[in-house]
Amino acid sequence: MPQLRSGRGRPCKQPEGREPERNINKKPSRTVRRAGEKEDVLKTGPYRGEEDKAMDEHESGAGRSGGGDDDKGVEDEGSTAPLPDRVTVNGSPSYKIEKKLGKGGFGQVYVGRRVNAPLPYERTGPGAVEVALKFEHRSSKGCNYGPPYEWQVYNALGGSHGVPHVHYKGRQGDYYIMVMDMLGPSLWDVWNNNSHTMSIEMVACIAIEAISILEKMHSKGGTLRYASVHAHLGRTGSRRDDLESLAYTLVFLLRGRLPWQGYQGENKGFLVCKKKMATSPETLCCFCPAPFRQFLEYVVNLKFDETPNYAKYISLFDGIVGPNPDIRPINTDGAQKLIYQVGHKRGRLTMDEEEDDDDDQPKKKIRMGMPATQWISVYNARRPMKQRYHYNVAEARLSQHIEKGNEDGLLISCVASSSNLWALIMDAGTGFSSQVYELSPYFLHKEWIMEQWEKNYYISAIAGATNGSSLVVMSKGTQYTQQSYKVSESFPYKWINKKWKEGFSVTSMATAGSRWAIVMSRGAGFSEQVVELDFLYPSEGIHKRWDAGYRITSTAATWDQAAFVLSVPRRKPADETQETLRTSAFPSSHVKEKWAKNLYIASVCYGRTVS
């Protein structure tokens, strides 16, 4: 199992450094037990999100493109096709379409009124006079492979408390249609109609009932992707994320505003997520009753796959609304059933016990820590080979180090930058046949890269400096058959996702200030790939990916974020050991220790971590 090492290094000014070569006469070691400064260790062994406007995209070989990322597809709603006047699907009654109730990213909802209803006063069930009709166009992104995935979700959640019933579903013309229960006003409607305020008792009741509904959903295996921090970062949603989003909703209903509202522009998503990460539960809930802060603290410190204690969370709000459910502002039957099932006393005892434990031994916080900027280095187990590093290298001295390495049979495997100085890793195990590089004032120099593509060189390593310059290394003898890169003001989630579908994999990353450069290649030799992006350091995510057979294959970081690309190689290495190390200074004092265990630097960058 992976082990997280802890320690702390002291920041210091380093001279330019170099290690001539590595002693290759020692046996590989498969056990790692020593502590580093900040170290993650793997023994033996899809990211999706929002992209802000891209600045530059270029591609080698067939299908080369430039400038922008325009997906000229059908809009999600497919609004060009007219809706039918009447709806009948899979044996349903006939419904006449009336007023529009709303629309979302994948569909639109209308009131449907039953034609010639035999029971004109029936309000619920499949025979209801008034229903909700949800339309999703067949060319919507949600219908690429047939009926919307939402249909499967409703099937799985069928009969769950708090979930509207779907009585009929089918396709009519160009639309997939669901016939659903008509519900009452939304929380948004109630909040707006009440002068943008809600009583503490009302919000506490909403919390109690919403937690019970989520518990039922989660017990069925259904999780929804809301705007929690982890969803912003593009990670797979979990029960923790649903509860975090609920906590934000409760604070909004109570206070009428959230600290990250009001951001505008193409990097809005980045700014919202950054603000969420920087806002502690104490700050967010400073004007809320204590149970709201306690709930958020419990939720943000859940591990990814940890089972939430729903009964305990509900019991937090009981003191606000009182013990008698008959006098509560809204119906909380679902929560009462959950409390009876689990045991209200047990839930309250668990909460009290954990509070007592917290006094003696604070629970480790999953998403908290002091932001820091550090060197992040990744080490892979390899057969004994010669490896050399240089750090704090000024531009004027770069060429002589590279030329000397080439004379000794070494080629560049990775590069990085800190404080406008450069770091080089050169070794004899790249497998490349020849190599060229350019130090450019541009991030990146398109014309030079395209010229090398024409000569069958491919980008094998890149780095950017805070002054906007870049170091690009291109090699022959790679596995790559085609390559594409993008320079963007923020991490380009959508573009990466699009390229994944086209058979590309991320093979190099770099940053210059707050800008990102991502290189993707065909023929990279990976069967699966994911990205872990964090405003601190995604230790939990890296360990989860290691457990699933992934290994870090690329890293980059800005002052705000660190990104790790993890991949599953098609050819499994004989020794899958991988370690990461975080140090305030370049890890020169640790590299020899790694070499002694046949662990070699595979990737290095400088940027955001957590101490």
C-alpha positions in Angstrom: 0.0 0.0 0.0 1.2 3.5 -0.6 2.7 5.3 2.3 2.7 9.1 2.8 6.0 10.4 4.2 6.2 13.6 6.2 8.9 16.0 7.1 10.0 19.5 6.4 12.9 21.1 4.5 14.3 24.5 4.9 14.3 27.0 2.0 17.7 28.1 0.9 19.4 29.8 -2.0 21.2 27.2 -4.1 24.2 27.5 -6.4 24.0 25.9 -9.8 24.2 22.2 -9.1 25.3 19.2 -11.1 25.7 15.5 -10.5 28.3 13.9 -12.9 26.8 10.5 -13.0 25.2 7.7 -11.1 26.9 4.5 -9.8 25.3 1.6 -11.6 26.9 -1.3 -9.8 24.2 -1.8 -7.1 21.3 -4.1 -7.0 17.7 -2.7 -7.3 15.9 -2.3 -4.0 12.2 -2.9 -3.8 11.6 -1.7 -0.3 11.5 1.9 0.7 11.3 2.8 4.4 13.2 6.0 4.9 11.5 9.4 5.4 12.0 12.2 3.0 10.8 15.8 3.3 7.4 15.3 1.8 7.2 12.0 0.1 4.6 9.7 -1.4 5.5 6.1 -2.2 3.9 3.5 -4.4 5.0 0.0 -3.7 4.8 -2.6 -6.5 2.4 -1.1 -8.2 -11.7 10.4 -16.1 -10.9 13.7 -15.3 -13.4 16.1 -16.7 -14.0 19.7 -16.1 -14.6 23.2 -17.5 -12.0 24.8 -19.8 -11.7 28.6 -20.2 -10.9 30.1 -23.6 -7.8 28.7 -25.2 -5.1 30.8 -26.7 -3.2 28.6 -29.1 -3.4 25.0 -30.5 -1.2 23.4 -33.0 -0.9 19.8 -34.4 1.7 17.8 -36.3 0.9 15.6 -39.3 -2.5 15.1 -40.8 -5.3 17.2 -39.5 -2.9 20.0 -38.3 -4.8 22.9 -36.9 -4.1 26.3 -35.3 -5.6 28.9 -33.2 -8.6 28.0 -31.0 -10.7 25.1 -30.2 -14.0 25.4 -32.0 -16.3 22.4 -31.7 -18.9 23.0 -34.3 -21.5 20.5 -33.2 -25.1 20.5 -32.4 -26.2 22.5 -29.4 -27.2 20.4 -26.4 -30.8 21.2 -26.6 -31.1 20.7 -30.3 -33.7 23.5 -30.3 -33.9 23.6 -34.1 -36.5 20.8 -34.2 -40.0 21.8 -33.2 -41.6 20.1 -30.2 -44.7 18.0 -30.9 -48.1 19.5 -30.1 -49.1 16.4 -28.3 -47.1 13.6 -26.6 -47.8 9.9 -26.4 -44.9 7.5 -25.6 -44.9 3.8 -24.8 -48.6 3.5 -24.0 -48.9 6.7 -22.1 -52.1 8.8 -22.3 -52.0 11.8 -24.7 -50.7 15.0 -23.3 -51.0 18.5 -24.6 -47.9 20.7 -24.1 -48.5 23.9 -22.1 -46.1 26.4 -20.5 -42.4 25.9 -20.2 -41.1 25.2 -16.7 -37.4 25.5 -17.4 -34.4 24.3 -19.2 -30.9 23.0 -18.5 -27.7 21.9 -20.2 -29.3 18.8 -21.7 -33.0 19.4 -22.0 -36.2 21.4 -21.4 -39.3 20.8 -19.3 -42.9 21.7 -20.0 -46.2 21.2 -18.3 -48.2 18.4 -19.9 -52.0 18.3 -19.6 -53.8 15.0 -20.1 -56.3 15.0 -23.0 -59.7 13.7 -22.2 -58.8 12.7 -18.6 -61.3 10.3 -17.1 -60.5 11.5 -13.6 -60.1 15.3 -14.0 -59.1 15.8 -10.4 -56.4 13.2 -10.2 -53.1 14.9 -9.2 -50.6 12.1 -8.7 -49.5 8.9 -10.3 -49.6 7.7 -13.9 -53.1 8.9 -14.4 -52.4 12.5 -13.2 -54.1 15.3 -15.2 -51.0 17.4 -15.0 -47.5 16.1 -15.4 -44.0 17.3 -16.2 -42.7 16.5 -19.7 -38.9 16.5 -20.2 -37.6 16.7 -23.7 -34.1 15.9 -24.8 -33.1 16.1 -28.5 -31.6 13.0 -30.0 -28.5 15.0 -31.2 -27.9 16.3 -27.6 -24.5 15.3 -26.2 -26.4 13.3 -23.6 -27.9 11.1 -26.3 -24.8 10.2 -28.3 -25.4 6.5 -27.6 -29.1 6.4 -27.5 -31.5 7.3 -24.7 -30.2 9.7 -22.1 -28.1 8.3 -19.3 -30.6 10.1 -17.0 -33.1 7.3 -17.8 -30.8 4.7 -16.2 -30.4 6.9 -13.1 -34.2 7.3 -12.7 -34.5 3.5 -13.1 -32.0 2.9 -10.4 -33.5 5.5 -8.1 -37.1 4.5 -8.7 -39.3 4.7 -5.6 -36.6 6.6 -3.6 -37.9 9.2 -1.2 -37.6 12.7 -2.6 -37.2 11.6 -6.2 -40.0 12.3 -8.7 -41.5 9.2 -10.3 -41.1 8.7 -14.1 -44.3 7.1 -15.3 -43.5 6.8 -19.0 -40.5 7.3 -21.3 -39.8 6.9 -24.9 -38.9 8.6 -28.2 -41.3 10.7 -30.3 -39.9 12.2 -33.4 -36.6 13.9 -32.7 -37.0 13.9 -28.9 -36.5 11.5 -26.0 -39.3 12.2 -23.6 -40.0 11.5 -19.9 -43.4 11.8 -18.3 -42.8 12.7 -14.7 -44.6 13.8 -11.5 -45.4 17.4 -11.4 -43.7 18.9 -8.2 -44.3 22.1 -6.3 -42.3 25.3 -6.4 -38.5 25.0 -6.3 -36.4 26.2 -3.4 -35.3 29.0 -5.7 -38.9 30.0 -6.2 -39.6 29.9 -2.5 -36.5 31.9 -1.7 -37.3 34.6 -4.3 -40.9 34.8 -3.3 -39.9 35.4 0.3 -37.8 38.5 -0.3 -34.6 36.4 -0.7 -34.7 35.2 2.9 -35.5 32.0 4.8 -35.8 31.4 8.5 -33.1 29.4 10.2 -35.8 26.8 11.1 -36.8 26.4 7.4 -33.2 26.0 6.2 -32.5 23.5 9.0 -35.5 21.5 7.9 -34.3 21.6 4.3 -30.9 20.3 5.5 -32.5 17.4 7.4 -34.7 16.3 4.5 -32.0 16.8 1.8 -29.5 14.7 3.8 -32.0 11.9 4.0 -32.8 12.1 0.3 -29.0 12.0 -0.5 -28.6 9.0 1.8 -31.3 7.1 -0.2 -29.7 8.1 -3.5 -26.2 7.0 -2.4 -27.5 3.7 -1.1 -28.8 3.0 -4.7 -25.3 3.8 -6.1 -26.4 7.1 -7.7 -24.2 10.2 -7.2 -24.8 13.5 -8.9 -22.1 15.9 -10.1 -22.7 19.3 -8.4 -20.3 22.2 -8.1 -18.2 21.0 -5.1 -14.5 21.8 -5.1 -13.6 18.4 -6.4 -16.1 18.6 -9.3 -14.6 22.0 -10.2 -11.2 20.2 -10.3 -12.6 17.7 -12.7 -12.5 14.7 -10.4 -14.9 11.8 -10.2 -17.8 12.8 -8.0 -18.5 11.0 -4.7 -20.9 11.1 -1.8 -18.6 13.7 -0.2 -19.1 16.1 -3.1 -22.9 15.9 -3.0 -22.9 16.7 0.7 -20.5 19.6 0.2 -22.7 21.1 -2.5 -25.7 20.8 -0.2 -23.7 22.7 2.5 -23.0 25.5 0.1 -26.7 25.6 -0.8 -27.8 25.8 2.8 -25.4 28.7 3.5 -26.8 30.5 0.4 -30.4 30.1 1.5 -29.5 31.4 5.0 -27.2 34.3 4.1 -28.4 35.1 0.5 -24.9 35.1 -0.9 -21.7 33.1 -1.2 -18.2 34.6 -1.2 -17.4 33.4 -4.8 -20.5 35.0 -6.4 -19.9 37.8 -8.9 -16.9 36.5 -10.8 -17.0 37.2 -14.5 -14.9 36.4 -17.6 -13.5 33.4 -19.3 -11.6 32.2 -16.1 -14.7 32.4 -13.9 -14.6 28.7 -13.0 -11.0 28.9 -12.0 -11.6 31.9 -9.7 -14.7 30.3 -8.1 -12.9 27.1 -7.3 -9.8 29.0 -6.0 -12.0 31.1 -3.7 -13.8 28.0 -2.4 -10.5 26.3 -1.6 -9.4 29.5 0.3 -12.6 29.8 2.3 -12.6 27.8 5.5 -15.8 26.5 7.1 -15.3 29.0 9.9 -15.2 32.0 7.5 -18.0 30.8 5.3 -20.3 30.0 8.3 -19.3 32.9 10.6 -22.8 34.3 10.7 -24.6 31.0 10.7 -25.6 28.8 13.7 -23.0 26.3 14.7 -24.6 23.2 13.2 -24.0 24.6 9.7 -20.3 25.1 10.3 -20.1 21.7 11.9 -21.8 20.0 9.0 -19.5 21.6 6.4 -16.4 20.7 8.5 -17.5 17.1 8.7 -18.2 17.0 5.0 -15.0 18.6 3.6 -12.9 16.3 5.7 -14.5 13.1 4.5 -12.2 10.9 2.4 -13.2 10.2 -1.2 -14.8 6.8 -0.5 -15.7 7.3 3.2 -19.2 6.4 4.2 -20.9 9.6 5.6 -22.7 9.4 8.9 -26.0 10.7 7.6 -27.9 10.2 11.0 -25.2 12.2 12.8 -25.5 15.0 10.2 -29.2 15.1 10.7 -28.9 15.2 14.4 -26.8 18.4 14.1 -29.9 20.3 13.0 -32.4 18.7 15.4 -31.6 21.3 18.1 -32.7 24.1 15.7 -36.0 22.7 14.7 -37.0 20.9 17.9 -38.0 17.3 18.5 -41.6 17.4 17.3 -41.7 16.9 13.5 -45.4 17.9 13.4 -44.6 21.6 14.0 -41.7 21.9 11.5 -41.9 24.3 8.6 -41.7 21.5 6.1 -42.3 17.8 6.0 -39.3 15.8 7.2 -40.7 12.3 7.0 -37.8 10.9 5.1 -35.3 12.0 7.7 -37.4 10.5 10.5 -37.4 7.2 8.8 -33.6 7.3 8.5 -33.2 8.2 12.1 -35.4 5.3 13.2 -33.5 2.9 10.9 -30.0 3.9 12.1 -31.0 4.8 15.6 -31.2 8.5 16.6 -29.4 7.8 19.8 -26.6 6.0 18.0 -26.1 8.9 15.6 -26.0 11.4 18.5 -23.6 9.3 20.5 -21.3 8.9 17.5 -21.2 12.7 17.1 -20.4 13.2 20.8 -17.7 10.5 20.7 -16.0 12.1 17.7 -16.2 15.5 19.3 -14.5 14.1 22.4 -11.9 12.4 20.2 -11.2 15.7 18.4 -10.3 17.3 21.7 -7.6 14.8 22.4 -6.4 14.0 18.9 -7.6 16.3 16.0 -8.8 14.4 13.0 -6.5 14.9 10.0 -8.0 17.4 7.6 -8.3 16.1 4.1 -8.4 19.5 2.2 -6.6 21.8 4.6 -3.0 22.8 5.0 -0.6 25.7 4.5 -0.1 26.5 0.8 3.6 26.4 -0.2 5.7 26.5 -3.4 8.1 23.6 -3.6 10.0 21.3 -6.0 8.0 18.3 -6.9 10.0 15.3 -8.1 8.8 11.9 -9.3 11.0 8.8 -9.2 10.5 5.5 -11.1 12.2 2.2 -10.6 14.5 1.5 -13.5 17.3 -0.9 -14.4 20.7 0.6 -13.4 21.6 3.5 -15.7 23.6 6.7 -15.8 21.6 9.9 -14.9 22.8 13.4 -14.3 21.0 16.6 -13.1 21.7 20.3 -13.2 19.7 23.0 -11.4 19.7 26.8 -11.0 21.2 27.0 -14.5 21.3 30.4 -16.2 20.5 30.7 -19.9 24.1 31.4 -20.8 25.3 28.1 -19.3 22.5 25.9 -20.6 24.2 24.9 -23.8 27.5 23.8 -22.3 25.8 21.4 -19.9 23.7 19.9 -22.7 26.7 19.5 -25.0 28.8 17.9 -22.3 25.9 15.5 -21.5 25.6 14.6 -25.2 29.3 13.9 -25.4 28.9 11.5 -22.5 26.0 9.7 -24.2 23.2 11.4 -22.2 20.0 13.0 -23.6 17.5 15.2 -21.8 14.6 13.3 -20.2 12.9 16.2 -18.4 13.3 20.0 -17.7 11.9 22.5 -15.3 12.3 26.1 -14.2 12.3 28.1 -10.9 13.0 31.9 -10.6 13.8 32.1 -14.3 16.6 29.5 -13.9 16.5 26.1 -15.4 16.8 22.5 -14.3 17.9 19.6 -16.6 17.7 15.9 -16.1 19.8 13.9 -18.6 20.2 10.2 -18.7 21.2 7.2 -20.8 17.8 5.5 -20.7 15.6 7.8 -22.9 15.7 5.5 -25.9 15.9 8.6 -28.2 18.2 8.5 -31.2 18.8 12.3 -31.5 17.6 15.5 -29.9 17.3 19.2 -30.5 16.2 22.0 -28.2 15.4 25.7 -28.2 15.4 28.3 -25.5 12.9 30.9 -26.7 11.4 34.1 -25.3 8.0 32.8 -26.4 5.7 30.3 -24.7 5.8 28.4 -27.0 7.7 29.1 -30.3 5.2 27.7 -32.8 7.3 28.2 -36.0 10.3 26.3 -34.6 8.2 23.5 -33.2 6.4 23.0 -36.6 9.8 23.1 -38.4 11.0 20.2 -36.2 7.8 18.3 -36.7 8.6 18.3 -40.4 11.9 16.7 -39.6 10.2 14.0 -37.6 11.2 15.3 -34.2 8.5 15.2 -31.5 8.3 17.2 -28.2 9.7 15.1 -25.4 10.1 17.7 -22.7 9.0 21.3 -22.1 9.4 23.9 -19.3 8.3 27.5 -19.0 9.7 30.4 -16.8 7.9 33.1 -15.0 9.2 35.7 -17.5 7.3 33.9 -20.3 10.3 32.2 -21.9 10.4 28.4 -22.6 12.7 25.5 -23.1 11.4 23.0 -25.6 13.2 19.6 -26.2 12.3 17.6 -29.3 13.6 14.1 -30.0 13.7 11.3 -32.6 13.2 7.7 -31.6 10.0 8.3 -29.7 6.9 6.1 -30.0 4.8 9.0 -31.1 3.1 9.1 -34.5 1.3 12.5 -34.2 1.4 15.4 -31.8 -0.7 18.4 -30.8 -0.2 21.1 -28.2 -2.2 23.9 -26.7 -1.3 27.0 -24.8 -4.1 28.3 -22.5 -4.7 30.8 -19.8 -6.2 28.1 -17.6 -5.9 24.3 -17.5 -7.6 23.1 -20.8 -9.9 20.3 -19.6 -12.2 20.3 -22.6 -9.4 20.2 -25.1 -7.7 17.3 -23.3 -11.0 15.4 -23.1 -11.5 16.0 -26.9 -8.0 14.7 -27.7 -8.4 11.7 -25.5 -11.4 10.7 -27.6 -9.2 11.1 -30.7 -6.5 8.7 -29.4 -4.1 11.2 -28.0 -2.5 11.1 -24.5 -0.9 13.9 -22.5 2.9 13.4 -22.8 4.3 16.8 -21.6 3.1 19.8 -19.6 4.6 23.1 -18.6 3.6 26.5 -17.1 4.8 30.1 -17.5 3.3 32.3 -14.9 -0.3 31.3 -14.8 -0.4 30.0 -18.4 -0.4 26.3 -19.3 1.1 24.4 -22.2 -0.1 20.8 -22.7 1.4 18.4 -25.3 -0.6 15.4 -26.4 0.7 12.6 -28.6 -0.6 9.5 -30.5 1.2 6.3 -29.9 2.3 7.1 -26.3 1.8 3.6 -25.1 -0.9 4.3 -22.5 -4.2 2.4 -22.2 -5.9 4.8 -19.7 -5.1 8.3 -18.5 -6.4 10.7 -15.9 -5.5 14.1 -14.4 -5.3 15.2 -10.8 -5.4 19.0 -10.4 -5.3 20.7 -7.1 -4.9 24.1 -5.5 -2.8 22.4 -2.8 -1.4 18.9 -3.5 -3.7 16.0 -4.5 -2.1 13.4 -2.2 -5.4 11.6 -1.7 -6.1 11.4 -5.5 -2.5 10.2 -6.3 -2.8 7.4 -3.8 -6.2 6.4 -5.1 -4.8 6.3 -8.7 -1.8 4.3 -7.6 -4.1 1.7 -6.0 -5.9 1.5 -9.4 -2.7 0.8 -11.3 -1.9 4.3 -12.6 1.6 5.9 -12.5 2.5 9.6 -12.7 3.8 10.3 -16.2 3.8 14.1 -16.4 3.7 17.0 -13.9 3.5 20.8 -14.0 2.5 23.5 -11.6 1.8 27.2 -11.3 1.8 29.4 -8.2 -1.9 28.4 -7.7 -2.2 24.8 -8.9 -0.4 21.6 -9.4 -1.3 19.1 -12.1 -0.4 15.4 -12.3 -1.1 13.2 -15.3 -1.4 9.5 -14.3 -1.4 6.8 -16.9 -1.8 3.0 -17.2 1.0 1.7 -19.5 0.1 -0.9 -22.1 3.3 -2.8 -21.2 3.5 -3.3 -17.5 7.0 -2.6 -16.1 8.8 -5.2 -14.1 9.0 -3.0 -11.1 6.1 -0.5 -10.7 7.6 1.3 -7.7 7.1 5.1 -7.9 7.8 7.8 -5.3 7.1 11.5 -5.1 9.1 14.0 -3.1 8.3 17.6 -2.2 11.2 19.8 -1.1 11.8 23.6 -0.6 15.1 23.4 -2.5 16.0 21.3 -5.5 16.2 17.7 -4.2 20.0 17.3 -4.8 20.6 15.9 -1.3 18.0 13.2 -1.9 18.7 12.0 -5.5 21.7 9.9 -4.5 19.6 8.1 -2.0 17.1 7.3 -4.7 19.8 6.2 -7.1 21.1 3.8 -4.5 17.7 2.1 -4.7 17.5 2.3 -8.5 14.9 5.0 -8.4 15.5 7.7 -11.1 14.0 11.1 -11.7 11.2 10.8 -14.2 9.5 14.2 -13.8 10.2 17.4 -12.0 8.5 20.8 -11.6 8.3 23.8 -9.2 5.0 25.2 -8.0 2.0 24.9 -5.7 2.0 22.3 -2.9 1.0 22.2 0.8 3.3 22.0 3.8 
